[in-house]
Amino acid sequence: MSVQGIPSSVRDALAAFDAAFARGDTGTLNVLLDQDAQLMWNNNDTIFGRDAVTSAFKELFEWADTSAFDNTYHTVEATDTGVFAMSDFTESLMPRDGSAGVYVSGRGVLFFRSAGDGWLITRLLSARSAPDGVIETT
């Protein structure tokens, strides 16, 4: 992560999200989400609530391997009660059925609220920043 000078608890929360996404770990993602979390990605309708957001990620992880996720945070602002983190990311989504994969360049924003000794994600925004590329299978 290239952002310096942010509290270690914020760095830990961001690293936990990134690692869980790359592993396809819905259990960890669920724990990181606020009960009223919202997911806004690409041209899809907003998904409301921890369980529904977790379900959306579960569908993605069942469809494709997300281990080639690389996220670079360029703006992170934290107060005592909230955090927002903006990033650029790339990912290679490799369908589990062996069909051609998708290379994605995008931008993301995560919003967190203070949750005692840590942070919970309240909003996740994700959008493509370039046309998708096709990854041919060999």
N, C-alpha and C positions, 0 to 999 in steps of 0.2 A: 504494500500500500504506500503510495507516494505522499500522503498527507501527513504532515508532522505537527506536533504540538496539540494533539487532541487527547482527551483522557483515555487511559488504557481500557476502561470499561467500554468505551465507544469502539475502540479498535477491536476489542474482543468480540463485540456484537456483530460488527461488519465481517470480521474473519469467520465467525460462526455461520453467518448467512451464506457467504461465498462457498465455504467448505461443504455445507449441507446441500446447496444447489448442485455443486459439482459431483457430489456422491449420489444425488438422487434420494436424499434422506428426508422423507416427509415427517418422520417423527421429530427430528431436530427442528425442522422448519415450523412445525406446529407449535412447539414450545416457544419459539422466538416471536410468534404472532400474538398481537393483542386480540382479545375476544371480538372486537369490532373492526378488525383489519379489513382493508380494501385492496384489491388487486386490479390495476388498470394496465393492460398490456395490448399493444398494437391496436388493431381495429376491433377488438372484442368489447362487449359490454362489461361494465365494472362488476367485479365479483365481490360480494359482501360477506363478511364474517369469517372467523378463523377456520371453521370446518370446511366451508365452501372454497376458501383460498387453498387450503391444504389439499382438497380434492382436485382442484385444478392442477396443482403441481404434481399430484400423483398421476393424473392422466398423462401429463407431459413426460414424466419419468418412465411410465410404462411404455410410451410410444418410442422414446429415444434415449440414448446414452448422452448425458450432459457433462461428462467428465472433462471435456475440452473447453471448459468455461474459464475465461480470463477476464477479470474485472479490475479496473484501475480507478480508484477514487481520486478525483481532482478537486473537489470542494466538499468539505465537511464542516458544518457549524453546529456547535453544541452549547446549550444552556443547561441550567440545573434541571429543567423539566422536559427538554426536548432536543432532538437532533435531526438534522437532515443531511443526507449524503448524496452527492451527485457523482456519477461515474460514466465511463465509457467501457464497453465490454465487447468481447468477441466470443463466439461459441460455435462449435461444430456439433450440430444435432445429428446424431447417427441413428436412424431408425433401427429398432431391434429386429425388424423383419428382413434386414439386409438390403433394403432398397436404397436409392441414392440419398445422401445426407444433405443437410442445409447448413451453409456457412452464414452466420449472422453477425453483423456489426450493429451495435445499438448503444443507446444511452439509457441509464436508469437513475431513478431517484428513490431513496428509502427515507421514510419518516419514522422516527422512534419517539416513544414517550418514556419517561422515567418510570421504572417499576421496582422501587426499593433499591436493591443492590445491582440492578442491571437495566436493560432496555428492552422494550417490546416494540415490534414493528406495527405501525398503525396504517401506513400506506406504502404500496409498492407501485411505482410507475415504470413502465418499460416500453421502449419504442425502437424500431429500426432506424438507423442513421444512414443506411445505404441499402441498395437492393440486395436481396439474398443471393448467395452464390450456391451453385450445385456442386456437391461432392460426389463424384462417381464412385461406385463400389468397384473393387478389383477382384 
